[in-house]
C-alpha cells in the first residue's frame, strides 16, 4: 500500500513521490456456526463472529457475519495476520466469504511455529496456561452452542478473549524469545523468534483486491 507525497522543487514544480505505508499486524480469531462434524470443508462452516486486535490503532473489535465487509479492508492492509491455527482454520473459513483469494494474506501462525519446533500440535489453552498462567473460558464447540442459543454478546466476549490471549502470548514470545508448554517432567520452554512479525511490517505489501 502506497502513499503519494507531493513536494515542491526550487522551480516550484510539484513532484509526486511514492512512499511505502508502514503496515501493522492484526491478531485474528473466528468462531463458526458449524463444526467439522457437520462439514469437512472449512468454507462451509459459516462465521458467527470474528474478532481482531489491530496494532495500527491498538484497538480490538468484533464483527458479526453481516459486518464482514468492514473486516476485509483491515486484513488486506495488514502486514501479517497473527493467530493460533490461523492458516489452516481462520483464513480458510474466511474464503467462504472473501470475494478474492485469501492467499494474498500473509499469516503468522503460532501453532505452526510451535509444531515446527516440538513436532506436535498443542492447544492454545495448554500454551497460555504454561506461559501466562491463564486459562480460556471455554472451547470452540461451546462457542457454537452460544451462537445456536442466540447468546451473541457472550459469544463476542469469548472470541475477543481468544484474540487477547493470542496477543498476550505473541507479545510474551517477542519480549522473552520463548514460550512454554507442559510435559510430565514440568514446564518446557520453546525458543521463538517473533519480533520480526511485529517490527518487519514495512517490507510487506498486500495488494488490495476489493472495491472499497
N, C-alpha and C positions, 0 to 999 in steps of 0.2 A: 504494500500500500504506500502511495507516494503523496507528498505534499508539494504543491507548486509555490515557490517563493519568488517574488518579484523584487529585483534590486535595480538601482539606478547606477549607470556608469557616469564618468565625468561629463560625457557629452549629452547627458540627460536622457539617453535612450534606455528604455526598460528592457531588462533581460530576464527571462524566466529560467529559474534554476530548479531542478527536481531534487528533492531531498527525501531520503527514506524516513518513514514514520516509525518511531520506536514502538515495538509491539510488546504485549504482555501476556503471560499465560492466563488461562481460565481453568479453574477446577470444576469438573462436571460430574453430576450423578443423576441417573434417570431411574424412575420407578415405572413399572409396566402394569398393564391391565391383566395380562395373562402370564403364565409361566411356560417353561419348556415342556411341561406335562401336557399343555394344550396345543402348542405349535413348536415344531422343530426350527422353523425359520424365524430368526430374530426380527425380521421386518414385519412379521405378523403379530408380534407381542403387544403392540399398541402402547403408547405413552400416556400414563396418567398425569405425572408431573415430572418436571426436570428442574434441577437446582444448580446454581453456579456460584462461585466466588470469582469475581473479576479483579485481577491485580491492577488493571488500568486505573480504576477508581476506588479500589479496596471496598467494594460493596458486594453483598450477597443478594440473590434474587431467586424467586421460584416462578416457574412458568407452568400453567396448565396446558393441556393439549391444544386448546383453541388459541393460545398465545405463542405457539412455537415459532411463528414467522418473526417474532421480535427477538427470539434467541439466535436464529441463524446468522444475522449480521455480526453479532458479538463473537460467535465461534469463528466466523470467516476472518475476522480482523485480529484474531489472537495469534500469538507466537506458537504456543503449544496448548493442547487440551490435555490437562492433567487429570488422572483418575485412577481408580483401582478396578482393574479389568475393563478399562475404558475402551481399549482397542477391539476386543472380541465381543463386548456386550453393548455398552452405551452408544458408541458410534455406529455399530452395526444396526442397532434398533432405530437410530435416527434416520437411516437410509430409507425406512418406510415412509418418511415424511419429507425429507430433504429433496428438492427437485433437481439438484446437481448430484455430483458424485462425491460421497464422503471421503474418498481417497485424497481429496485436496487438503483435508485437515491433517495436522501433524500432532499425533498423540504422544504423550509420555505416560506410559502405563506402568504404575508402580508394581503391580502384581507381576507383569512380565519381567521387570528388572529383578525382583526377588527370585522368581523361578530360575532365571539365568544364573543366579549366584548359588542357590542352595539345591536346585534340581527338583523342586516340587512347589505346588501351589498351596498357599495358606490363606485363610480368610482375613479380611480387614480387621475383624474383631480380635483375632489372635495377635495381630501385629500391634494394634493400638493398645491392647491390654499389656503386652510385654514392654512396649516402648513408652507409652504415655500414662499407663496406669488407669486407663479408661475403658468403658465398655459401651457398645451400641445398645440402643433401647429395644431393638428388635431385629428382624431379618426380612429378606425380600418377600417371602410368602405372606408374612404378616402385613406388609405394605399393600399387597394385592387385596387382602381382606379389608383393609381400611378403605381402599377405593370402592370395593363392591358394597361396603356398608355405608358409603356416602360420607365417610369421615375425612373430608378433604383437608381441613385445617390440620388434623393430626398427621395426615399423610405428608403435607407440605413440611411440617416440622421435622418429621422423620427423615425426609430427603435432605433437608438443609443440614441436619445433624451429620449425616454421612459426608456431605461436602466439607463441613467444617472439621470433622475428624480427619478426612483425607488431607485437607490443607495443613492441619497441625502436624500430621505425620510427615508431609512433604517438607515443611519448614524445619522440623526436627532433624531430618536427614541432611538438609542443606547446612544447618548450623553445626551439626556434630559429626557429619560424614559417616554416620552409622545409624541403624535402627536395630530392633531386637525382635526375636520370637522365642517361644518356649519349647524346650525339649525335656525329656525325662531328667536330664542332668542339670536343668535350670535354664537361666536366661542366656540366649546365644546371640551374639552380635552379628549383623550383616553390614559389611562395609559398603558404602554408597558414595557416588559422586554426582550429586544432583544440582549443584549450584548453576551449572551451565543452562539448565532448563528455566531458571529464573532470570539469569543475567545475560544470556546469549541471544535474547529475543530479537535484537535489532537486525540480525542477519537472516531472519525468516521472513518470507513474503508470500502469504497465501492469496492466490488470485480470487477476486470476487466473481461469483457466477450468478448471483441473484439480482433481480431488478429492484433493489431498494434505494 
